[in-house]
Amino acid sequence: MIRIVIAEDQKMLLGAFGSLLNLEDDMEVVGKAENGEQAVALVKKYHPDVCIMDIEMPGKSGLEAAEELKEDGCKVIILTTFARSGYFQRAVKAGVSGYLLKDSPSEELASAIRSVMAGRRMYAPELMDDVYAEENPLTDREKEVLELVADGKNTKEIADELKIKAGTVRNYISIILDKLEVKNRIEAITHSKEKGWFK
């Protein structure tokens, strides 16, 4: 019997996925979570074979939970509406066994679970084309600066925190805007979030 935990913040979908999988002769849903925190707790409590995880959930996201469960021996399948290469790359780095889109036919989910249990990786075909296309062009230091900008810090606060001059921070920011081909800090943050590049 394949034991499964499902994490999904939309209650109707959570119930539907649970019912669908419980209809399979070789599967049993042992836990349902509405966010990443609950998912991690249920995995640690029940030690399921597979955790099916949405990405955008309140509190801890599915990607954060997947990163936390990397060493846990539970296979993670991301099930999301987002076909974003940045999210996909981060999921692959977190060691997920599958990344499927919610608009896939329902029978695909059960067969993906069986494939993952057999040691294969299952990724939505539409994501495979751009998996290597979009690497984050920023250096580690530039990422650090942009994350501080996203935290609402101004140039002086960033300079103080990183122990560099305010002029150096301004240089970093103009390099970031150039590399991301955006006009201002807000666009840089939005662009990075859409690509799934933020931690």
C-alpha positions in Angstrom: 0.0 0.0 0.0 1.4 3.4 -1.0 0.8 5.8 1.9 0.2 9.4 1.0 0.0 12.9 2.6 -1.6 15.7 0.6 -0.9 19.4 1.2 -3.3 21.8 -0.6 -4.7 25.0 0.8 -8.0 24.9 -1.2 -10.2 22.7 0.9 -12.4 21.5 -2.0 -9.3 20.3 -4.0 -7.8 18.8 -0.9 -11.0 16.7 -0.4 -11.2 15.8 -4.1 -7.6 14.7 -4.4 -8.0 12.6 -1.2 -11.1 10.9 -2.5 -9.6 10.2 -5.9 -6.5 8.6 -4.5 -8.4 6.6 -1.9 -10.3 4.9 -4.8 -7.0 3.4 -6.0 -6.6 -0.2 -4.7 -2.9 0.3 -3.9 -3.1 3.8 -2.3 -4.2 5.2 1.1 -4.3 8.9 2.1 -3.0 9.0 5.7 -3.0 12.8 6.2 -4.2 16.0 4.7 -2.5 19.4 5.3 -3.6 22.9 4.4 -0.1 24.4 4.4 3.6 23.6 4.4 3.9 23.6 8.2 1.2 21.0 8.6 2.6 18.9 5.7 6.0 18.7 7.3 4.4 17.7 10.7 2.2 15.0 9.1 5.2 13.6 7.2 7.2 13.4 10.4 4.2 11.8 12.2 3.0 9.3 9.7 6.2 8.6 7.6 4.3 8.3 4.3 5.8 7.1 1.0 4.7 10.2 -0.9 3.8 13.7 -0.1 1.8 15.6 -2.8 2.4 19.3 -2.3 0.9 22.5 -3.7 3.4 25.4 -4.0 1.6 28.6 -3.0 0.1 28.0 0.5 -0.1 30.3 3.5 2.8 30.3 6.0 5.3 27.8 4.6 5.1 27.3 0.8 5.3 23.8 -0.8 8.8 24.5 -2.0 10.0 25.4 1.5 8.4 22.3 2.9 9.9 20.2 0.1 13.4 21.6 0.9 12.8 20.7 4.6 11.7 17.2 3.7 14.7 16.5 1.4 16.5 14.3 3.9 13.3 12.6 5.2 13.0 9.7 2.8 9.5 10.8 1.7 9.1 11.3 -2.0 7.6 14.7 -2.8 5.4 15.4 -5.8 4.6 19.1 -6.5 1.1 19.5 -7.9 0.5 23.1 -8.9 -1.1 25.5 -11.4 2.2 27.3 -11.9 4.4 26.2 -14.9 7.1 28.6 -13.9 10.7 27.6 -14.7 12.0 29.3 -11.6 9.7 27.3 -9.3 10.5 24.1 -11.3 14.3 24.6 -11.0 14.0 25.3 -7.3 11.8 22.1 -6.9 14.4 20.0 -8.8 17.2 21.4 -6.5 15.0 20.4 -3.5 15.1 16.9 -4.9 11.4 16.5 -5.6 10.4 13.3 -7.4 7.7 14.9 -9.5 6.3 18.2 -10.7 2.8 18.0 -12.2 0.3 20.6 -13.2 -3.2 20.7 -11.9 -4.8 20.7 -15.3 -3.4 17.2 -16.0 -6.0 14.4 -16.2 -6.7 13.0 -12.8 -5.6 9.4 -13.7 -2.1 10.9 -14.5 -1.7 11.6 -10.7 -2.1 8.0 -9.7 0.2 6.7 -12.4 2.8 9.4 -11.6 2.7 8.3 -7.9 3.3 4.7 -9.0 6.2 5.8 -11.3 7.8 7.8 -8.6 7.5 4.8 -6.2 9.3 2.7 -8.9 12.2 5.2 -8.7 11.4 7.4 -11.7 11.0 11.1 -11.8 7.9 12.6 -13.3 8.0 16.2 -14.6 5.2 17.9 -16.6 6.4 17.9 -20.3 5.7 21.6 -20.8 8.4 22.4 -18.1 11.1 20.3 -19.6 11.7 22.8 -22.5 12.7 25.7 -20.3 14.3 23.9 -17.4 17.8 25.0 -18.4 16.8 28.1 -20.2 16.4 30.5 -17.3 19.2 30.5 -14.8 19.2 33.5 -12.4 21.8 35.9 -13.9 22.6 37.5 -10.5 25.7 36.8 -8.5 25.3 35.7 -4.8 26.0 39.3 -3.6 23.5 40.8 -6.1 20.9 38.3 -4.9 21.6 39.3 -1.3 21.2 43.0 -2.2 17.9 42.4 -4.0 16.5 40.3 -1.1 17.3 43.2 1.3 15.6 45.6 -1.1 12.6 43.2 -1.1 12.6 43.3 2.7 12.0 47.0 2.4 15.5 48.2 3.4 16.8 51.4 1.9 20.3 52.0 0.4 21.8 53.1 3.8 20.3 50.2 5.7 21.6 47.7 3.1 25.0 49.3 3.2 25.1 49.0 7.0 24.0 45.4 7.0 26.5 44.3 4.3 29.2 46.6 5.7 29.8 48.3 2.3 29.4 51.9 1.1 26.1 53.3 0.0 27.6 54.1 -3.4 28.5 50.4 -3.8 24.9 49.4 -3.0 23.7 51.8 -5.7 26.1 50.2 -8.2 24.8 46.8 -7.3 21.3 47.9 -7.8 22.0 49.4 -11.2 23.8 46.2 -12.3 20.7 44.2 -11.0 18.3 46.3 -13.0 20.5 46.0 -16.1 20.8 42.2 -15.8 17.1 41.7 -15.2 16.3 44.2 -17.9 13.8 46.1 -15.6 13.4 49.8 -14.9 13.2 49.9 -11.1 13.5 48.0 -7.8 9.8 47.0 -7.7 10.0 45.5 -11.2 13.2 43.7 -10.2 11.5 42.1 -7.2 8.4 41.2 -9.2 10.5 39.7 -12.0 12.5 37.6 -9.5 9.4 36.4 -7.7 7.8 35.3 -11.0 10.9 33.4 -11.9 10.8 31.7 -8.5 14.3 33.0 -7.8 13.6 34.3 -4.3 14.2 31.9 -1.4 
